[in-house]
Amino acid sequence: EEDREALRLRQSINQDAYQWQAAGRDEALLPRWNARLEEAQVLVRRGDLVLSELEQSFLTSAEALRDREVAEKEAQRQRELRQITELLEAEKRTVHQQKKATRLLALLSGVLAIAALVLLYPQFNAFVNRELAIRQNPFVSGGTYTIQKFEVSNQLYSLCENADKCGAPLDLTYYNDNRFRNHPVVNVRATQAQAFCMWLGGRLPTSDEWQAAAYGPNSERWTYWDNKHINIESDTTQEVDTLSDSATPQGLHHMLGNVWEWTLTPADGYDRWDGVNLDTLLVIVGGGWKYDLPPERLGTLFAKSDNVEVGFRCVRSS
């Protein structure tokens, strides 16, 4: 029975092989690998089926075609798997970026959404920087005007410079030192300080406005005026939001000490300052880190140009 089956297999292979030979061994005439060819290959390997050279070449070519098709299908499957993997990774990155963007948007209360436009619309740069500066150093009520809680820091001043609305300090020693990013900006003229305040929609305070904000509505002085709670007679400035114990009831920090602060008020004998004239002698208030007068004497001096001890804060009319 086995011999008859082997004979039938050889006759079938022989017929197909001669057709293949007659067609010039056209690969299109090779049959797709099937159970019949698989059985013939097993019998040949066992020695139970002997094929002619043509028949063996036919069987070997059919097997090679099968192996190539299997390899091509596997390669296609691997390509599809890679594409699916890349799509999944891209989706993960997109989801991660969306979640990160959502957190950042919540953290910055919508400012980041505006900042994203800066890359596409440079004209929004000044607006974005201005909003960041206002949020980081808010204005608090001073009656008919509002005044910034903190002295303007190097970091905030740089936003104005980056927006091309302010010139750089005349001495960059502290300004370019990252250790002083949250320290008050110094070495700026009154004209530069006024330009920054106008960029925020405000101006420098008058001496009277500054004094009223410092003392409060009842003309009271701070609770803590010793050297532990104010920055005077020290080696350098401190960060603008430090020494909260000496802040006013409205939360104004460093109204005494740290840096002297520019005002709009001219010294006696000078005309009203126009915001441009560099020869006008202006009142500076508050005392600086080198200040060596007793703390109970709230200092008032006069200045014309930039100084390492002079900074500022802004006011806006209510």
Salt bridges, closest charged atoms under 4 A:
GLU1 OE1 - ARG4 NH2 2.43
GLU5 OE1 - ARG8 NH2 2.34
ASP16 OD2 - ARG36 NH2 3.13
GLU27 OE2 - ARG68 NH2 2.40
GLU38 OE1 - ARG66 NH1 3.51
ASP48 OD2 - ARG46 NH2 2.85
GLU55 OE1 - ARG10 NE 3.01
GLU63 OE2 - ARG45 NH2 3.17
GLU63 OE2 - ARG66 NH2 3.50
ASP67 OD1 - ARG66 NH2 2.80
GLU69 OE2 - ARG32 NE 3.08
GLU74 OE2 - ARG77 NH2 2.86
GLU89 OE2 - LYS92 NZ 3.91
GLU131 OE2 - ARG130 NH2 3.74
ASP177 OD2 - ARG179 NH2 2.63
GLU209 OE2 - ARG203 NH2 2.81
ASP226 OD1 - HIS229 ND1 3.08
ASP245 OD2 - HIS229 NE2 3.85
GLU261 OE1 - ARG313 NE 2.84
